[in-house]
Amino acid sequence: MKKTDDPIHVIGGGLAGSEAAWQAANMGVPVIMHEMRPVRGTEAHKTDSLAELVCSNSFRSDDAQANAVGVLHQEMRFADSLIMASADRHQVPAGSALAVDRDGFSAAVTESIEDHPLITVRRQEVSGLPPADWDQAIIATGPLTAPALAEAIQSATGEESLAFFDAIAPILHFDSVNMDICWFQSRYDKIGPGGTGKDYINCPMDEAQYNAFIDALLDGEKTEFKEWEGTPYFDGCLPIEIMAERGRETLRHGPMKPMGLTNAHNPDVKAYAVVQLRQDNALGTLYNMVGFQTKLKYGSQKAILQMIPGLENAEFARLGGLHRNTYINSPQLLDPTAQLKTRPGLRFAGQITGCEGYVESAAVGLLTGRFAAAERLGLQPSLPPATTAFGALLGHITGGHLTSQDEPGKRSFQPMNVNFGLFPPVEIVKPEGVKRFRGKDKAIAKKKAISTRALADCRHWLDLESQTDAAQ
């Protein structure tokens, strides 16, 4: 392995760019990070901090035995992830999920990056592809890539940029919630990291209230973007009014499902639907509306949301909004190390690759940072096993997506969160004395088997066993 003074250039200071820079620098390679804020802002960012969370404050499930994103959390912790370390230090109660104080989290990432002796942060817009002398570079500009750079990428790849809209959920003040109607409870009273089993505020609706709410959603004035008509939404982040248009019962089987919740004020009456609020900051003064992304115009949005029982006097710190996401056709354009096939040394990371979610974006940044640093040090990049969450996610981005059955030879690549469906199959061994699985036992056993294998293979990939032995 050789030493080097030649830097890796990371374009973008979001979660993916911050993680890529951190990983490369920790391998002994100098990094120059280019972040255009505050020189140039975006439609969604409010600050110039690195790794700003522009949508939810949740990193989703932290269960490393039964949830694929929880497995990814743990694998990132194994790899000394800056994003996960900052999230763990700034978590707020959220049931079985890992949610963070968004300001504390972003401040921690910014401080760590700016204090690292091998990382230099330059506040400037990169308006085109990296110049030739940036022979190791990572584009991690995310879903809000500036138009000039997006056009340069499109011109260089010869591909039409794919795009979808991503909607932001409202945030309201806790002291404006009517707790005589609402109550604290996690679904099924489940206790998660830093939680108590009473981590969500629940707002109940009866059938008449629910139907009136759906009618208002359908009739409410919405933001329209006629120049981008036909652009698909990502199914994991649909605006509530789009879900309502798909069927009157869609919301109460989605973010407004009442299952696993008992009204503390009236336990004998089952709610027809429930709106959940999740703590958004460490002080507990702000709560966001879970799954309530919306493109309703501000004028009608507040009035419609105040139809929800318990929120009739709600005061909003931020109303919902809409921003555009762009991503490339990664399976066609990138090699297995997320490197542009037509330009060695140039990699893409984060949501611009077609992964979806905070953790997934940071994970791809983690991998590209390691790959670029390895090449800079004269080493062959080591790919994570396909059996790991790292490998499953990277495989989806760089070639694991299915070819369209309607148009043979054409890919219908779409963004995706990490999920157990991306992992290779695993043999499930029945416990001794069990002849056949009952109910959900097989699904539970399958998830545990995939998770156990993934974490073991990730530890082996990172050579953690030998590091542990050496430390003893």
GINORUR-V906698 format. One record per residue. N is the residue number from 1. RES is the residue in one letter. OMEGA is omega as a letter, one per 40 degrees, with the letter a starting at -180 (NA if undefined). Layout:
# GINORUR-V906698
N;RES;OMEGA  N;RES;OMEGA
This chain:
# GINORUR-V906698
1;M;a  2;K;i  3;K;a  4;T;i  5;D;a  6;D;a  7;P;i  8;I;i  9;H;i  10;V;a  11;I;a  12;G;a  13;G;i  14;G;a  15;L;a  16;A;a  17;G;i  18;S;i  19;E;i  20;A;i  21;A;a  22;W;a  23;Q;a  24;A;a  25;A;i  26;N;i  27;M;i  28;G;a  29;V;i  30;P;a  31;V;i  32;I;i  33;M;i  34;H;i  35;E;a  36;M;i  37;R;e  38;P;i  39;V;i  40;R;a  41;G;i  42;T;a  43;E;a  44;A;a  45;H;i  46;K;a  47;T;i  48;D;i  49;S;i  50;L;i  51;A;i  52;E;i  53;L;a  54;V;a  55;C;i  56;S;i  57;N;a  58;S;i  59;F;i  60;R;a  61;S;i  62;D;a  63;D;a  64;A;i  65;Q;a  66;A;a  67;N;a  68;A;i  69;V;i  70;G;i  71;V;i  72;L;i  73;H;a  74;Q;i  75;E;i  76;M;i  77;R;i  78;F;a  79;A;i  80;D;a  81;S;i  82;L;a  83;I;a  84;M;i  85;A;i  86;S;i  87;A;a  88;D;a  89;R;a  90;H;a  91;Q;i  92;V;a  93;P;a  94;A;a  95;G;a  96;S;a  97;A;i  98;L;i  99;A;a  100;V;i  101;D;a  102;R;a  103;D;i  104;G;i  105;F;a  106;S;i  107;A;a  108;A;i  109;V;a  110;T;a  111;E;a  112;S;i  113;I;a  114;E;a  115;D;a  116;H;a  117;P;a  118;L;a  119;I;i  120;T;i  121;V;i  122;R;a  123;R;a  124;Q;i  125;E;i  126;V;a  127;S;i  128;G;i  129;L;i  130;P;i  131;P;a  132;A;a  133;D;i  134;W;a  135;D;i  136;Q;a  137;A;i  138;I;i  139;I;a  140;A;a  141;T;i  142;G;a  143;P;a  144;L;i  145;T;a  146;A;a  147;P;a  148;A;i  149;L;i  150;A;i  151;E;i  152;A;i  153;I;a  154;Q;i  155;S;a  156;A;a  157;T;a  158;G;a  159;E;i  160;E;i  161;S;i  162;L;a  163;A;i  164;F;i  165;F;a  166;D;a  167;A;a  168;I;a  169;A;i  170;P;i  171;I;a  172;L;a  173;H;a  174;F;a  175;D;i  176;S;i  177;V;i  178;N;a  179;M;i  180;D;i  181;I;a  182;C;i  183;W;i  184;F;i  185;Q;i  186;S;a  187;R;a  188;Y;i  189;D;a  190;K;a  191;I;i  192;G;a  193;P;i  194;G;a  195;G;a  196;T;a  197;G;i  198;K;a  199;D;a  200;Y;i  201;I;a  202;N;a  203;C;a  204;P;i  205;M;i  206;D;a  207;E;a  208;A;i  209;Q;i  210;Y;a  211;N;i  212;A;i  213;F;i  214;I;i  215;D;a  216;A;i  217;L;a  218;L;a  219;D;a  220;G;i  221;E;a  222;K;i  223;T;a  224;E;i  225;F;a  226;K;a  227;E;a  228;W;i  229;E;a  230;G;i  231;T;a  232;P;i  233;Y;i  234;F;a  235;D;a  236;G;a  237;C;a  238;L;i  239;P;a  240;I;a  241;E;i  242;I;i  243;M;i  244;A;i  245;E;a  246;R;i  247;G;a  248;R;a  249;E;a  250;T;a  251;L;a  252;R;i  253;H;i  254;G;a  255;P;a  256;M;a  257;K;a  258;P;a  259;M;i  260;G;a  261;L;i  262;T;a  263;N;a  264;A;a  265;H;a  266;N;a  267;P;a  268;D;a  269;V;a  270;K;i  271;A;i  272;Y;i  273;A;a  274;V;i  275;V;a  276;Q;i  277;L;a  278;R;i  279;Q;a  280;D;i  281;N;a  282;A;a  283;L;a  284;G;a  285;T;a  286;L;i  287;Y;i  288;N;a  289;M;a  290;V;i  291;G;a  292;F;i  293;Q;a  294;T;i  295;K;i  296;L;i  297;K;a  298;Y;a  299;G;a  300;S;a  301;Q;a  302;K;a  303;A;a  304;I;a  305;L;i  306;Q;i  307;M;a  308;I;i  309;P;a  310;G;a  311;L;a  312;E;i  313;N;a  314;A;i  315;E;a  316;F;i  317;A;i  318;R;i  319;L;a  320;G;a  321;G;a  322;L;i  323;H;a  324;R;i  325;N;i  326;T;i  327;Y;a  328;I;i  329;N;a  330;S;a  331;P;a  332;Q;a  333;L;a  334;L;i  335;D;a  336;P;i  337;T;i  338;A;i  339;Q;i  340;L;a  341;K;a  342;T;i  343;R;i  344;P;i  345;G;i  346;L;a  347;R;i  348;F;a  349;A;i  350;G;a  351;Q;i  352;I;i  353;T;a  354;G;i  355;C;a  356;E;i  357;G;a  358;Y;a  359;V;i  360;E;i  361;S;i  362;A;a  363;A;i  364;V;i  365;G;i  366;L;a  367;L;a  368;T;i  369;G;i  370;R;a  371;F;a  372;A;i  373;A;i  374;A;i  375;E;i  376;R;a  377;L;i  378;G;a  379;L;i  380;Q;i  381;P;a  382;S;a  383;L;i  384;P;i  385;P;i  386;A;a  387;T;i  388;T;i  389;A;i  390;F;a  391;G;i  392;A;a  393;L;i  394;L;i  395;G;i  396;H;a  397;I;a  398;T;i  399;G;a  400;G;a  401;H;a  402;L;i  403;T;i  404;S;i  405;Q;a  406;D;a  407;E;a  408;P;i  409;G;i  410;K;i  411;R;i  412;S;a  413;F;i  414;Q;i  415;P;a  416;M;i  417;N;i  418;V;i  419;N;a  420;F;i  421;G;i  422;L;a  423;F;i  424;P;i  425;P;i  426;V;i  427;E;a  428;I;i  429;V;i  430;K;i  431;P;a  432;E;i  433;G;i  434;V;a  435;K;i  436;R;a  437;F;i  438;R;i  439;G;a  440;K;a  441;D;a  442;K;i  443;A;i  444;I;i  445;A;i  446;K;i  447;K;a  448;K;i  449;A;i  450;I;a  451;S;a  452;T;i  453;R;a  454;A;a  455;L;i  456;A;a  457;D;i  458;C;i  459;R;i  460;H;i  461;W;a  462;L;i  463;D;a  464;L;a  465;E;a  466;S;i  467;Q;i  468;T;i  469;D;a  470;A;a  471;A;a  472;Q;NA
